[in-house]
Amino acid sequence: MGEDGALLAISDLHVGHADNRAIVEALRPESPRDWLLVAGDVGDTVAQVEWALDLLSRRFATVVWAPGNHELWTPPADPVQLRGVARYRHLVDRCRGLGVLTPEDPYPVWRGPGGPALVAPLFLLYDHSWRPDGLDTPEAALAEAYRTGVVCTDEFLLHPDPYPSRAAWCADRVATTAARLAARDPALPTVLVNHFPLVRDPTRILRHPIFAQWCGTEATADWHRRFAAAAVVYGHLHIPRTTWHDGVRFEEVSVGYPREWRQRSAPAGTLRRILPAPAGTPPTAW
């Protein structure tokens, strides 16, 4: 891109892996005006997250972060043993100290090529509403996951304190965020940035469909239309690709684990351009 810059995105950096840390060390903007959207799972500890976002904030004009589930873990080896909301707020404070924008900050407006667009980093979690057919309750879906041995590590390390459950925390985040997005300037299209996909369709190719219950919530199924999204950015699934839903472009921008990205033809750590839209992209009708 030229000197006007671009809105770029990446996620699932997982810098606890040495090879992934090297990928982050090699990331560079193409223009001094480039923004970088980081859609979660930077690392497993506060120190890992801070290291990566500090490095990126010194290279890109603006860095926008939305948390993933790994940032919210409380690993036993992490010196920071905060849990749940307290951990999230601590990460927000650390980001603000680095000049990195978070879901708790005013949504910035991208005014470069392809703009203007309101960039909205989201923190929504999941509520076990994406269940396989025949499993009618969250309890049944979770029991089946334990029976088959396909259980997300969140069950052990992602604590919802002070909420009674992650689903309750999700419900509160969804309600608060929806109200905030509804109050935006309706003349501006949005770029919605969330760690988890906003619609269920991308999870249908998971090797283990039961895992979808840890991947999002049915409550956001219409958000790309409801909030006039020019594009939706997400990660979590470690299946980087572009899909279209109701004429809206969804970009899964994960790096993933070394064992995953080594099998792909595209170089690991390739930044995905969100705006301006890649050549040949159909216009989005709001």
C-alpha positions as CSV (number, residue, x, y, z in Angstrom):
1,M,0.0,0.0,0.0
2,G,0.9,3.6,-0.4
3,E,1.6,6.3,2.2
4,D,-2.1,6.5,3.1
5,G,-1.9,3.3,4.9
6,A,-4.2,0.3,5.4
7,L,-6.2,-1.3,8.1
8,L,-4.5,-4.7,8.7
9,A,-5.3,-7.6,11.0
10,I,-3.9,-10.7,12.7
11,S,-4.8,-12.9,15.6
12,D,-3.8,-16.0,17.6
13,L,-0.1,-15.0,17.8
14,H,0.5,-17.5,20.8
15,V,3.9,-16.0,21.5
16,G,4.6,-18.5,24.2
17,H,5.8,-20.6,21.3
18,A,9.4,-19.5,20.3
19,D,8.6,-19.9,16.6
20,N,5.5,-17.7,16.9
21,R,7.5,-15.1,18.9
22,A,9.9,-14.9,16.0
23,I,6.9,-14.3,13.6
24,V,5.8,-11.4,15.8
25,E,9.4,-10.0,15.9
26,A,9.3,-9.9,12.1
27,L,6.0,-8.1,11.7
28,R,6.3,-4.7,10.0
29,P,3.9,-2.2,8.6
30,E,4.0,-1.4,4.9
31,S,3.3,2.3,5.6
32,P,3.8,4.5,8.7
33,R,0.1,5.0,8.7
34,D,-0.9,1.4,8.9
35,W,-3.2,0.3,11.8
36,L,-3.1,-3.2,13.2
37,L,-6.1,-5.1,14.6
38,V,-5.1,-7.9,16.9
39,A,-8.1,-10.2,17.5
40,G,-7.0,-12.0,20.6
41,D,-4.9,-14.9,21.9
42,V,-1.7,-13.0,21.9
43,G,-0.3,-15.1,24.7
44,D,-1.1,-17.1,27.8
45,T,0.5,-14.8,30.4
46,V,0.3,-11.1,31.1
47,A,4.0,-10.7,30.4
48,Q,3.6,-12.4,27.0
49,V,0.7,-10.2,26.0
50,E,2.5,-7.0,27.1
51,W,5.7,-8.0,25.3
52,A,3.9,-8.5,22.0
53,L,1.6,-5.5,22.1
54,D,4.5,-3.2,23.2
55,L,6.5,-4.3,20.2
56,L,3.6,-3.8,17.8
57,S,2.5,-0.5,19.3
58,R,6.0,0.9,18.5
59,R,5.8,-0.2,14.9
60,F,2.2,0.6,13.8
61,A,0.4,3.9,13.9
62,T,-2.5,2.4,15.9
63,V,-2.9,-1.0,17.5
64,V,-6.4,-2.2,18.4
65,W,-6.7,-5.3,20.7
66,A,-9.7,-7.5,21.4
67,P,-9.0,-10.2,24.0
68,G,-9.1,-13.9,23.3
69,N,-9.7,-16.7,25.7
70,H,-6.0,-17.4,26.3
71,E,-5.4,-13.8,27.6
72,L,-8.1,-14.5,30.2
73,W,-6.6,-17.7,31.4
74,T,-5.0,-17.8,34.9
75,P,-2.2,-20.3,34.4
76,P,-0.6,-21.5,37.6
77,A,2.9,-20.3,36.4
78,D,1.8,-16.8,35.7
79,P,3.0,-14.4,38.5
80,V,-0.2,-12.4,37.8
81,Q,-2.9,-14.6,39.4
82,L,-5.9,-12.3,38.8
83,R,-9.0,-14.0,37.7
84,G,-12.0,-13.2,35.5
85,V,-13.1,-9.5,35.3
86,A,-10.1,-8.4,37.5
87,R,-7.7,-10.0,35.0
88,Y,-9.4,-8.5,32.0
89,R,-9.3,-5.0,33.6
90,H,-5.6,-5.5,34.4
91,L,-4.9,-6.3,30.7
92,V,-6.9,-3.2,29.7
93,D,-4.9,-1.1,32.0
94,R,-1.6,-2.5,30.6
95,C,-2.8,-1.9,27.1
96,R,-3.7,1.7,27.9
97,G,-0.2,2.2,29.2
98,L,1.1,1.1,25.8
99,G,-1.3,3.2,23.9
100,V,-3.1,0.2,22.6
101,L,-6.9,0.6,22.1
102,T,-9.2,-1.9,23.8
103,P,-13.0,-2.7,24.0
104,E,-13.2,-0.3,26.9
105,D,-12.0,2.7,24.9
106,P,-13.9,5.0,22.6
107,Y,-14.2,3.3,19.2
108,P,-11.7,4.9,16.8
109,V,-12.6,5.9,13.2
110,W,-10.4,4.6,10.4
111,R,-10.2,7.6,7.9
112,G,-7.7,6.1,5.6
113,P,-8.3,4.3,2.2
114,G,-11.6,2.4,2.3
115,G,-12.9,4.6,5.2
116,P,-14.3,6.2,7.1
117,A,-15.4,3.2,9.2
118,L,-15.9,2.8,12.9
119,V,-13.5,0.2,14.3
120,A,-15.1,-1.7,17.2
121,P,-13.0,-4.1,19.2
122,L,-15.4,-6.5,21.0
123,F,-15.2,-8.7,24.1
124,L,-18.2,-11.1,24.1
125,L,-17.1,-14.6,25.1
126,Y,-19.4,-17.6,24.4
127,D,-22.4,-19.2,26.1
128,H,-22.6,-22.9,24.9
129,S,-25.5,-22.0,22.5
130,W,-23.6,-23.5,19.5
131,R,-24.5,-27.1,20.2
132,P,-24.7,-30.2,18.0
133,D,-28.2,-31.4,17.0
134,G,-29.8,-33.5,19.7
135,L,-28.0,-31.7,22.5
136,D,-30.7,-29.4,23.7
137,T,-29.1,-27.8,26.8
138,P,-25.6,-26.4,27.6
139,E,-25.4,-29.1,30.3
140,A,-25.9,-31.9,27.8
141,A,-23.4,-30.4,25.4
142,L,-20.8,-30.1,28.1
143,A,-21.4,-33.6,29.3
144,E,-20.9,-34.9,25.8
145,A,-17.7,-33.0,25.5
146,Y,-16.4,-34.6,28.6
147,R,-17.6,-38.0,27.5
148,T,-15.7,-37.7,24.2
149,G,-12.6,-36.0,25.7
150,V,-13.0,-32.8,23.6
151,V,-12.9,-30.2,26.3
152,C,-11.6,-26.6,26.0
153,T,-8.9,-25.7,28.5
154,D,-11.1,-22.7,29.4
155,E,-13.0,-25.1,31.7
156,F,-9.9,-25.2,33.9
157,L,-8.2,-21.8,33.5
158,L,-10.7,-19.2,32.4
159,H,-12.5,-18.1,35.5
160,P,-15.6,-15.9,35.3
161,D,-15.3,-14.2,38.7
162,P,-17.4,-12.5,40.0
163,Y,-20.0,-13.9,37.5
164,P,-21.4,-17.3,38.3
165,S,-20.5,-18.7,34.9
166,R,-18.8,-17.7,31.6
167,A,-22.2,-17.8,30.0
168,A,-23.5,-15.1,32.5
169,W,-20.4,-13.0,31.8
170,C,-21.1,-13.4,28.1
171,A,-24.7,-12.3,28.5
172,D,-23.6,-9.1,30.2
173,R,-20.9,-8.4,27.7
174,V,-23.3,-8.9,24.8
175,A,-26.0,-6.7,26.3
176,T,-23.6,-3.9,27.1
177,T,-21.8,-4.0,23.8
178,A,-25.0,-4.1,21.7
179,A,-26.3,-1.0,23.5
180,R,-23.0,0.7,22.8
181,L,-23.0,-0.2,19.1
182,A,-26.6,0.9,18.8
183,A,-25.7,4.3,20.0
184,R,-22.9,4.8,17.4
185,D,-23.1,7.2,14.5
186,P,-25.4,5.3,12.0
187,A,-23.8,7.0,9.1
188,L,-20.5,5.1,9.6
189,P,-20.1,1.5,8.6
190,T,-18.3,-0.7,11.1
191,V,-15.4,-3.0,11.3
192,L,-16.2,-5.5,14.0
193,V,-13.2,-7.1,15.7
194,N,-13.9,-10.1,18.0
195,H,-11.8,-13.1,18.9
196,F,-14.7,-15.4,18.4
197,P,-16.7,-15.6,15.2
198,L,-20.0,-13.7,15.3
199,V,-21.9,-16.3,13.3
200,R,-21.8,-20.1,13.7
201,D,-21.2,-21.1,10.1
202,P,-17.4,-20.9,10.2
203,T,-17.4,-23.5,13.0
204,R,-19.1,-26.1,10.9
205,I,-15.8,-27.3,9.4
206,L,-14.3,-28.0,12.8
207,R,-12.8,-31.5,13.1
208,H,-14.7,-31.8,16.4
209,P,-18.1,-30.1,16.1
210,I,-18.7,-30.4,19.8
211,F,-16.0,-27.8,20.3
212,A,-18.2,-25.1,18.8
213,Q,-19.8,-24.5,22.1
214,W,-16.6,-22.6,23.2
215,C,-16.6,-20.5,20.0
216,G,-19.3,-17.9,20.2
217,T,-22.9,-17.2,20.9
218,E,-26.2,-17.2,18.9
219,A,-26.9,-13.8,20.3
220,T,-24.5,-12.2,17.8
221,A,-25.9,-14.0,14.7
222,D,-27.3,-10.8,13.1
223,W,-24.7,-8.2,14.3
224,H,-23.0,-7.9,10.9
225,R,-26.3,-6.7,9.5
226,R,-27.6,-5.0,12.5
227,F,-24.5,-2.8,13.0
228,A,-23.7,-2.2,9.3
229,A,-20.4,-4.1,9.1
230,A,-18.1,-3.4,6.2
231,A,-16.1,-6.4,7.5
232,V,-15.9,-8.7,10.5
233,V,-12.5,-9.8,11.8
234,Y,-12.1,-12.8,14.1
235,G,-9.7,-15.7,15.0
236,H,-9.9,-18.5,17.5
237,L,-10.6,-21.3,15.1
238,H,-7.1,-21.4,13.6
239,I,-8.6,-21.8,10.1
240,P,-7.5,-18.6,8.3
241,R,-9.8,-17.8,5.4
242,T,-12.3,-15.3,3.9
243,T,-16.0,-16.1,4.0
244,W,-19.2,-14.2,3.1
245,H,-22.3,-14.0,5.2
246,D,-25.3,-11.9,3.9
247,G,-22.9,-10.1,1.6
248,V,-20.5,-9.1,4.5
249,R,-16.9,-10.2,4.3
250,F,-15.7,-12.2,7.3
251,E,-11.9,-12.5,7.8
252,E,-10.4,-15.2,10.0
253,V,-6.9,-14.0,10.6
254,S,-5.3,-16.6,12.9
255,V,-1.6,-17.5,13.0
256,G,-2.2,-20.5,15.2
257,Y,0.3,-23.0,16.6
258,P,3.5,-23.9,14.8
259,R,2.2,-27.4,14.0
260,E,-0.7,-25.8,12.2
261,W,0.9,-22.9,10.2
262,R,3.8,-25.1,9.1
263,Q,1.2,-27.1,7.0
264,R,-0.1,-24.0,5.1
265,S,1.2,-22.7,1.8
266,A,0.9,-19.0,2.9
267,P,3.7,-17.6,4.9
268,A,3.0,-17.5,8.7
269,G,2.3,-14.1,10.0
270,T,0.9,-12.6,6.8
271,L,-1.1,-9.6,7.7
272,R,-4.6,-9.6,6.3
273,R,-5.8,-6.3,4.7
274,I,-9.3,-5.3,5.9
275,L,-9.5,-1.8,4.4
276,P,-9.2,-0.8,1.7
277,A,-10.9,-4.0,0.6
278,P,-8.7,-6.2,-1.6
279,A,-9.1,-5.7,-5.3
280,G,-12.1,-7.4,-6.8
281,T,-14.0,-7.5,-3.5
282,P,-17.7,-6.9,-4.0
283,P,-19.1,-3.8,-2.3
284,T,-21.0,-4.3,0.9
285,A,-24.6,-3.0,0.9
286,W,-25.6,-1.6,4.3
